[in-house]
Amino acid sequence: MSAETPRDGRHWSAYNDAQAGRPPRPLCRQVLAHAGAGDGRLAVDLGCGSGIETAAMVEAGWRVFATDADPAAPTRVASLVGPEAPVEVVVAGFEQVQLPRADLVYAGYALPFVPPSHFADVWRKVREALRPGGWLAVDLLGDRDSWAGQRSMTFLDRESLDDLLHGLEVVALEEEDEDGRSFSGPKHWHVFHVIARRPR
């Protein structure tokens, strides 16, 4: 992705296809370690994409409600978890999907692609989905990211992030602010990696 960050379906399908074989993202592994064995509890995977994190949740004993706007998401997820896995995959944008109440909500690099005009409503749905004691793990882009300024995406400064997390117990917050690579080439990443918990 470049400064023009394509968001059409072909781009996301190519991106998700390219993810095959990578390990689960560190934030997903970390929140699963904090939350402990799923024991049949429900997790939500927002922007499940390639299905890698969904599969990690299933392996850890969670039932999973996974959602993504890519029509190929159900096929990708099924290829990783098998037809009998306790997974429901819904193809929908975050603005349209109805989230169930869950003990874990994970969104890896997905929520920044919600436009600012819809972000508050989507964030409200995410917070309302958390049961008391539920875990939240999200990657959010900061205002020094090289994509900042794109009107179709949401970027946060630290004060705005703190406002979003108000009332949650912040368990871990790592701020990444460095050059790196994206799917389409070099970029500067400014990312807030957050693990939080709704009080019981």
C-alpha positions in Angstrom: 0.0 0.0 0.0 1.2 3.5 -0.9 0.1 6.9 0.1 -3.1 6.1 -1.9 -3.8 2.9 0.1 -6.2 0.9 -2.1 -9.2 -0.4 -0.4 -11.1 -2.2 -3.1 -12.0 -5.9 -2.9 -9.2 -7.0 -5.2 -6.6 -5.4 -3.0 -7.9 -7.1 0.2 -8.2 -10.5 -1.5 -4.6 -10.2 -2.7 -3.5 -9.1 0.8 -5.3 -11.9 2.6 -4.0 -14.5 0.1 -0.4 -13.3 0.8 -0.9 -13.8 4.5 -1.0 -17.6 4.2 1.5 -19.4 6.3 2.5 -16.5 8.6 2.2 -17.1 12.4 -0.6 -15.4 14.5 0.1 -11.7 15.1 1.9 -11.0 18.4 -1.1 -9.0 19.8 -3.4 -12.0 19.3 -0.9 -14.3 21.0 -0.5 -11.9 23.9 -4.2 -11.4 24.6 -4.8 -15.2 24.4 -2.1 -15.7 27.0 -3.8 -13.1 29.3 -7.3 -14.4 28.8 -6.3 -18.1 29.4 -8.0 -21.2 27.9 -11.1 -20.4 26.1 -13.1 -23.3 27.6 -15.9 -22.6 25.1 -16.1 -18.9 25.7 -16.9 -16.6 22.8 -14.3 -14.5 21.0 -14.9 -12.0 18.2 -12.3 -11.6 15.4 -13.0 -8.3 13.6 -11.4 -8.2 10.2 -10.6 -11.9 10.3 -9.0 -11.7 6.7 -6.8 -14.8 6.2 -8.3 -16.6 9.3 -5.0 -17.1 11.0 -6.0 -15.4 14.2 -9.4 -17.1 14.2 -7.6 -20.4 14.0 -5.4 -19.5 16.9 -8.4 -18.7 19.0 -10.1 -22.0 18.1 -6.9 -23.8 19.0 -6.9 -22.1 22.4 -10.4 -23.4 23.1 -12.6 -20.4 22.0 -15.7 -20.3 20.0 -15.3 -17.6 17.4 -17.5 -15.1 15.7 -15.4 -13.8 12.8 -16.3 -11.1 10.4 -14.7 -9.5 7.3 -15.9 -7.6 4.2 -13.9 -9.9 1.9 -16.4 -12.5 0.4 -13.6 -15.1 0.4 -13.2 -14.9 4.2 -15.5 -17.9 5.0 -13.6 -20.1 2.6 -10.2 -19.1 4.0 -11.3 -19.6 7.6 -12.8 -23.0 6.9 -9.6 -24.1 5.2 -7.7 -23.5 8.4 -10.2 -24.6 11.1 -12.2 -27.3 9.3 -15.9 -27.7 8.9 -16.7 -28.8 12.5 -14.9 -25.9 14.3 -17.1 -23.7 16.5 -16.8 -20.7 14.2 -19.3 -18.4 12.6 -18.0 -16.2 9.8 -20.1 -13.2 8.7 -19.3 -11.2 5.5 -20.0 -7.6 6.4 -18.4 -4.2 7.0 -17.9 -3.1 10.5 -20.6 -0.5 10.1 -23.2 -3.1 9.3 -22.3 -6.1 11.4 -24.1 -6.9 14.6 -21.6 -8.1 17.2 -22.5 -10.7 19.8 -21.6 -10.3 23.5 -18.2 -11.8 23.9 -15.4 -12.5 26.4 -12.7 -11.4 23.9 -12.7 -8.9 21.0 -9.7 -8.8 18.8 -9.1 -6.4 15.9 -5.7 -6.6 14.3 -4.9 -3.6 12.1 -8.6 -3.5 11.0 -10.3 -0.6 12.8 -8.1 2.1 11.3 -9.9 1.4 8.0 -13.2 2.6 9.4 -13.8 6.1 8.2 -13.9 8.8 10.9 -17.6 9.5 10.2 -18.4 5.9 11.4 -15.6 5.2 13.8 -17.4 6.4 17.0 -20.4 4.1 16.2 -18.1 1.1 15.5 -16.1 1.7 18.6 -19.3 1.9 20.7 -20.3 -1.5 19.3 -17.0 -3.0 20.1 -17.1 -1.8 23.7 -20.7 -2.8 24.1 -19.8 -6.3 22.9 -17.5 -6.9 25.8 -18.9 -8.8 28.7 -17.8 -7.8 32.2 -14.3 -9.0 32.6 -13.9 -9.3 28.8 -10.7 -8.7 26.9 -10.1 -6.2 24.1 -7.0 -6.3 21.8 -6.7 -3.7 19.1 -4.1 -2.2 16.8 -4.9 1.5 16.1 -2.9 3.8 13.9 -1.5 7.0 15.3 -1.3 10.5 13.8 2.4 10.2 12.8 1.7 7.2 10.5 2.7 7.8 6.9 -0.9 7.1 5.8 -2.3 9.8 8.2 -4.4 12.3 6.4 -6.4 9.9 4.3 -10.0 10.8 4.8 -11.2 7.2 4.5 -9.2 6.1 7.5 -9.1 6.9 11.3 -5.8 8.0 13.0 -5.5 8.9 16.6 -3.3 11.1 18.8 -2.5 9.9 22.3 -5.2 12.0 23.9 -7.9 10.6 21.6 -6.7 7.1 22.4 -6.9 7.7 26.1 -10.5 8.9 25.6 -11.4 5.8 23.7 -10.0 3.6 26.5 -11.6 5.5 29.4 -13.3 3.2 31.8 -11.3 0.1 30.6 -8.4 -1.4 32.5 -5.4 -1.0 30.2 -3.3 -4.1 30.7 -0.7 -3.4 28.0 -0.1 -0.4 25.6 2.9 -0.4 23.3 3.4 2.5 20.9 5.3 1.7 17.7 6.7 4.7 15.9 9.3 3.6 13.3 10.0 2.9 9.6 9.1 -0.5 8.3 7.2 -2.2 5.5 3.6 -2.7 4.4 2.1 -5.0 1.9 2.9 -2.5 -0.9 6.3 -1.3 0.3 8.1 0.9 2.8 6.2 3.1 5.2 6.4 4.8 8.6 4.3 2.9 11.2 2.8 4.8 14.1 0.7 2.1 15.9 -0.9 1.7 19.3 -1.0 -1.9 20.3 -3.5 -2.1 23.1 -4.7 -4.9 25.4 -7.5 -3.8 27.8 -10.2 -5.3 29.9 -13.7 -4.3 30.8 -14.1 -4.2 34.6 -16.2 -6.9 36.2 
